[in-house]
């Protein structure tokens, strides 16, 4: 397999950048006077993304920034497929992994607006398989796992903010082996089978006491399906994707579009790159499976996902089509973590944050220049392959960044991109 050659990408394979941002953005003259994304900022973003590719820290990257009602920046550098020499372009289809979660959350909240549930409802009211959960409580003197009744029911709020207590991996103390045996996220499971299999596994902790990321959003998908009476994927298509004209966002990528699929690359410890096997890493999106999860699995394009974030920035509406009410978007973008949550896993590594309904929410400005940049009130999330989006109501701005890199952001791309958009942090932001 050919190795990554920075010089090659720096010359023949660089695309977009300043040229594409010139053709893809509103001119400086038409920008609002208070715009953050000035000509200086556009040059700074271009320079940042270009340097990541030319230095070999990325294979390919694209980004778009929308501010005050207009596209202020677009740029693309490097390649979507190194082996084929196919440049990274704005219509490249990428795996967005956990950036699926906010789409699921929006679908769920359309049912909330219809009065189908309340956030403080017990989950078992709609998914009775989650009634009377048991919780891991350490081991007895012989080393056997002990389980006790939950102190309270799992609520729908718990599954929107990752405080339900679900086991999420085979390494969970006491319950990991049971989770592995149940294998709820097997692709051959339907979302209903997933729900029953997960419910058969005792909780890893008492509801509301810890923040443990991930599988709760798949439970949201099961809830959408159970409440609506419609297959989850079909519900998302009818109530979110199609109304927003997100026609390039799919679980199963149509065969005619698979030529636009960006390759997922593994960054090795020696800074070289390895192409992940298409047969493994594209398998979920190139053939149909019974499982259509809520927490991962969608593919999208830069423009499609930008339509989703613009809808959020506009308070739930885009181009005359309303998906959610403004107050519902605000509810989703408000910190809902209770004071009882003392352990929030990796969440603090992303900044001064709380968590709302499928979004991280910035509750205080960065304390130092080393933190991720952003404005208070921003809500955002990212994806396993190092993709990122955020919505900044204060500055009327939204940004989407696409690349396809594993492990997750080992090169501090998100920090650099945020600094390029806002300008480097020189003092705590207000």
SULVENBEL-V14527 format. One record per residue. N is the residue number from 0. RES is the residue in three letters. SS is DSSP state (H for helix, E for strand, C for the rest). Layout:
n,res,ss
N,RES,SS
N,RES,SS
This chain:
n,res,ss
0,UNK,C
1,UNK,C
2,UNK,C
3,UNK,C
4,UNK,C
5,UNK,H
6,UNK,H
7,UNK,H
8,UNK,H
9,UNK,H
10,UNK,H
11,UNK,C
12,UNK,C
13,UNK,C
14,UNK,C
15,UNK,C
16,UNK,H
17,UNK,H
18,UNK,H
19,UNK,H
20,UNK,H
21,UNK,H
22,UNK,H
23,UNK,H
24,UNK,C
25,UNK,C
26,UNK,C
27,UNK,H
28,UNK,H
29,UNK,H
30,UNK,C
31,UNK,C
32,UNK,C
33,UNK,C
34,UNK,C
35,UNK,C
36,UNK,C
37,UNK,C
38,UNK,H
39,UNK,H
40,UNK,H
41,UNK,H
42,UNK,H
43,UNK,H
44,UNK,H
45,UNK,H
46,UNK,H
47,UNK,H
48,UNK,H
49,UNK,H
50,UNK,H
51,UNK,H
52,UNK,H
53,UNK,H
54,UNK,C
55,UNK,C
56,UNK,C
57,UNK,C
58,UNK,C
59,UNK,E
60,UNK,E
61,UNK,E
62,UNK,E
63,UNK,E
64,UNK,E
65,UNK,E
66,UNK,E
67,UNK,C
68,UNK,C
69,UNK,E
70,UNK,E
71,UNK,E
72,UNK,E
73,UNK,E
74,UNK,E
75,UNK,E
76,UNK,E
77,UNK,E
78,UNK,E
79,UNK,E
80,UNK,E
81,UNK,C
82,UNK,C
83,UNK,C
84,UNK,C
85,UNK,E
86,UNK,E
87,UNK,C
88,UNK,C
89,UNK,C
90,UNK,C
91,UNK,C
92,UNK,E
93,UNK,E
94,UNK,E
95,UNK,C
96,UNK,H
97,UNK,H
98,UNK,H
99,UNK,H
100,UNK,H
101,UNK,H
102,UNK,H
103,UNK,H
104,UNK,H
105,UNK,H
106,UNK,H
107,UNK,H
108,UNK,H
109,UNK,H
110,UNK,H
111,UNK,H
112,UNK,H
113,UNK,C
114,UNK,C
115,UNK,C
116,UNK,C
117,UNK,C
118,UNK,C
119,UNK,C
120,UNK,C
121,UNK,E
122,UNK,H
123,UNK,H
124,UNK,H
125,UNK,C
126,UNK,C
127,UNK,H
128,UNK,H
129,UNK,H
130,UNK,C
131,UNK,C
132,UNK,C
133,UNK,E
134,UNK,E
135,UNK,E
136,UNK,E
137,UNK,E
138,UNK,E
139,UNK,C
140,UNK,C
141,UNK,C
142,UNK,C
143,UNK,C
144,UNK,E
145,UNK,E
146,UNK,E
147,UNK,E
148,UNK,E
149,UNK,C
150,UNK,C
151,UNK,C
152,UNK,C
153,UNK,C
154,UNK,E
155,UNK,H
156,UNK,H
157,UNK,H
158,UNK,H
159,UNK,H
160,UNK,H
161,UNK,C
162,UNK,C
163,UNK,C
164,UNK,C
165,UNK,C
166,UNK,C
167,UNK,C
168,UNK,C
169,UNK,C
170,UNK,C
171,UNK,C
172,UNK,C
173,UNK,C
174,UNK,C
175,UNK,H
176,UNK,H
177,UNK,H
178,UNK,H
179,UNK,H
180,UNK,H
181,UNK,H
182,UNK,C
183,UNK,C
184,UNK,C
185,UNK,C
186,UNK,C
187,UNK,C
188,UNK,C
189,UNK,C
190,UNK,H
191,UNK,H
192,UNK,H
193,UNK,H
194,UNK,H
195,UNK,H
196,UNK,H
197,UNK,H
198,UNK,H
199,UNK,C
200,UNK,C
201,UNK,C
202,UNK,E
203,UNK,C
204,UNK,C
205,UNK,C
206,UNK,C
207,UNK,C
208,UNK,C
209,UNK,E
210,UNK,C
211,UNK,C
212,UNK,C
213,UNK,C
214,UNK,C
215,UNK,H
216,UNK,H
217,UNK,H
218,UNK,H
219,UNK,H
220,UNK,H
221,UNK,H
222,UNK,H
223,UNK,H
224,UNK,H
225,UNK,H
226,UNK,H
227,UNK,H
228,UNK,C
229,UNK,C
230,UNK,C
231,UNK,H
232,UNK,H
233,UNK,H
234,UNK,H
235,UNK,H
236,UNK,H
237,UNK,H
238,UNK,H
239,UNK,H
240,UNK,H
241,UNK,C
242,UNK,C
243,UNK,C
244,UNK,C
245,UNK,C
246,UNK,C
247,UNK,C
248,UNK,C
249,UNK,E
250,UNK,C
251,UNK,C
252,UNK,C
253,UNK,C
254,UNK,H
255,UNK,H
256,UNK,H
257,UNK,H
258,UNK,H
259,UNK,H
260,UNK,E
261,UNK,C
262,UNK,C
263,UNK,C
264,UNK,E
265,UNK,E
266,UNK,E
267,UNK,C
268,UNK,C
269,UNK,C
270,UNK,C
271,UNK,C
272,UNK,E
273,UNK,E
274,UNK,E
275,UNK,C
276,UNK,C
277,UNK,H
278,UNK,H
279,UNK,H
280,UNK,H
281,UNK,C
282,UNK,H
283,UNK,H
284,UNK,H
285,UNK,H
286,UNK,C
287,UNK,C
288,UNK,C
289,UNK,C
290,UNK,C
291,UNK,C
292,UNK,C
293,UNK,C
294,UNK,C
295,UNK,C
296,UNK,C
297,UNK,C
298,UNK,E
299,UNK,E
300,UNK,C
301,UNK,H
302,UNK,H
303,UNK,H
304,UNK,H
305,UNK,H
306,UNK,H
307,UNK,H
308,UNK,H
309,UNK,H
310,UNK,H
311,UNK,H
312,UNK,H
313,UNK,C
314,UNK,C
315,UNK,C
316,UNK,E
317,UNK,E
318,UNK,C
319,UNK,C
320,UNK,E
321,UNK,E
322,UNK,C
323,UNK,C
324,UNK,C
325,UNK,H
326,UNK,H
327,UNK,H
328,UNK,H
329,UNK,H
330,UNK,H
331,UNK,H
332,UNK,C
333,UNK,C
334,UNK,C
335,UNK,C
336,UNK,C
337,UNK,C
338,UNK,C
339,UNK,C
340,UNK,C
341,UNK,C
342,UNK,E
343,UNK,C
344,UNK,C
345,UNK,C
346,UNK,H
347,UNK,H
348,UNK,H
349,UNK,H
350,UNK,C
351,UNK,C
352,UNK,E
353,UNK,E
354,UNK,E
355,UNK,C
356,UNK,C
357,UNK,C
358,UNK,C
359,UNK,E
360,UNK,E
361,UNK,E
362,UNK,C
363,UNK,C
364,UNK,C
365,UNK,C
366,UNK,C
367,UNK,C
368,UNK,C
369,UNK,C
370,UNK,C
371,UNK,C
372,UNK,C
373,UNK,C
374,UNK,C
375,UNK,C
376,UNK,C
377,UNK,C
378,UNK,E
379,UNK,E
380,UNK,E
381,UNK,E
382,UNK,C
383,UNK,C
384,UNK,C
385,UNK,C
386,UNK,C
387,UNK,E
388,UNK,E
389,UNK,E
390,UNK,E
391,UNK,E
392,UNK,C
393,UNK,C
394,UNK,C
395,UNK,C
396,UNK,E
397,UNK,E
398,UNK,E
399,UNK,E
400,UNK,E
401,UNK,E
402,UNK,C
403,UNK,C
404,UNK,E
405,UNK,E
406,UNK,C
407,UNK,C
408,UNK,C
409,UNK,C
410,UNK,C
411,UNK,C
412,UNK,H
413,UNK,H
414,UNK,H
415,UNK,H
416,UNK,H
417,UNK,H
418,UNK,H
419,UNK,H
420,UNK,H
421,UNK,H
422,UNK,C
423,UNK,C
424,UNK,C
425,UNK,C
426,UNK,C
427,UNK,C
428,UNK,C
429,UNK,C
